[in-house]
């Protein structure tokens, strides 16, 4: 019988397994924790936006919150993505590399650090990033390998 995970359980697993890069994460665990993070960000952004507006603080409060949140969540994001990759029998090191490359790019962009590159290099970088995002999306929506795989037992089907 398949055990279902609630959004609360998925979000707690996201944080409690933040430094666990072994094992497998089902689609439900990955996507519910993703959704919980998006909802939390929307809620906090709305509160900070109203607060900043009422107190005439400008965009600085939101900028620093988003920067700190990105730094805090980079490891849990890499961890759950690695475990999701494991579920479809792909080595998690690729997920960790991709997560940190995108994080570094995000931080460089956040702090307005730009390197003068020829236009064709920017186009190649954009297309590479776009294809990487499409590939990650495909991997995260794909059903995991049934039964035992290289990274452990199937967590989808467990008896009560």
N, C-alpha and C positions, 0 to 999 in steps of 0.2 A: 504494500500500500504506500502510495506517495505521501510524504509529509509535506505540508505547505508551510512556508515561512511568511510571517507577517512583515509589514514594513518596519515595525519597531524592532523585531528580531534581526532583520537584515541590517538595519542601521547600527544596532548594537554590535553585530558581528563585524561590520565595517571597521569599527573602532577597536574592538577587542582582538581582532585578528590583524591589526594594522602592520605588525612586524612579522607575520607568518606568511612566508612565500612558498610554502609547500602545501600539498593537498589540492583540493578542487573546489571551485565555487560554481554553483548552478546558475542558470540564467536568472532565475527569480531572485536569488541573493544579490547578484550584480545589479540588475535593473531596479530593484526596490531600494537598494542603498543609493543608487544614482538619483532616483526620483526623490528620495528623502533629502539628499543634499541640495537638489534644485529647489525644492519647496522651502527648506531652511534658508537658503540664500535669498529667495524671493521675500520671505517674511522679514528677515533681518535687513535686507536692502530697503524694503518699504518703511520699516521703523527708522532706520538711519536717515533715509531720504526726508521723511517728515520732520525728524529731529533737526537735521541740518538746515532744513528750510525755515523752521520756526525760530531757530537760534542764529540764523544767518551765518552758518559755518562754511558754506560753499561745498565743493566736492571733495575736499581733503579727507573728511571722515570716511567717506565711501571708498576712496582710493586706498587708504591704509587698511581698512577692514578687508577689502578684496585681496590685497597683497599678503596680509598676514594669513588669511584663510587659505590662499593658494599654497603658502609655505607649509602650513600645518597639515594640509591634506595630501601633499605630494606622495608621501610614503604609503598611507592607506590606499590611495588611488593605484599606485604601482603594485601593491600587494594584492588587492582584489582583482586587478586586471591580470596579473600573473596567474592567480588561481583559476580565473576564468579561462585563460589560455590552456592551462593544464587540463581543464575539463574536456576540451576538444583535442587533447593530445598534442599540443604545441608547447615547446619549451617556454617557460615564463621569463627567461632572460630577455626575450624580444619585447615583451610587455614592459619590463623595467626600463630597458633602453629607450623605447618610444616615449614612455611617461616622462623620463628625465630630460630627453631632448626637447619635448614640447614645453616642459616646465622652464627650462633655460631660455628657450625662445620667448616664452611669455614674460619672464622676468626682464629680459633685455628690452622687449617691446614696452613693458610697463614703465621702465625707467628711461625710455626714449634713447636707448643705445642702438644706433644704426651704423652699419658698415656700408661704405660705398661699394656697391656691386654693379656689374653690368646688368642691363635689363634682362638679357637671356638667362642669367643665373637666377634672378628673382623669379622668372617664369618657371624654371625647372624646380626651384624650391617650392613654389606654390603648388605645382602639379604633384610633386612628391608628397607634400603634406596632405593634399586633397585625397590622393590615392591611399595614403596610410590611414586616414580617418575612415574612408569607405571600407577598407580591409578590417579595421578594428570593429566597426559596426557589424560587419558580416560575422566575424568570429564571436562577438558577444551575443548575437541573436541566434546563432547556430546551436542546435541541440548537442549536448555533450555526448561523449562516447558511452554507450551502455556497458555496464559491468566494469571489470577491472581494466585499467589502462596503465601506462607507464607511471602515472602520478598518483595512483591509489584507487581505492574502491569508488564506485558510483554512489554518490550521496542522494541521488534522486529517489531510488527505490530502497526503502528500508522497512523492515517489519516492525510492528509495534510490540 
